[in-house]
């Protein structure tokens, strides 16, 4: 028997989580790349920190973009020899040659 009584529930709310859902459709999938790039680069620069994204999901063309984001989430830069080398994000356009 516990002399202290039953444990009290924590009054601290769980940390907020950020999710990104990308839609389907070829044209929508094309412009989503630019929107995601804006969020992850320009918004992050304005905030002074990375934008935390905990969950990425998508359907159709959005799922392809989601897979690309998830596959490269741990790679902040590309080596200079790779396509788009030296880019700060894997979805950034390759530098001119």
Helices and strands as residue ranges (DSSP letters): E 19-22, H 26-37, I 38-43, H 44-47, E 55-58, H 61-71
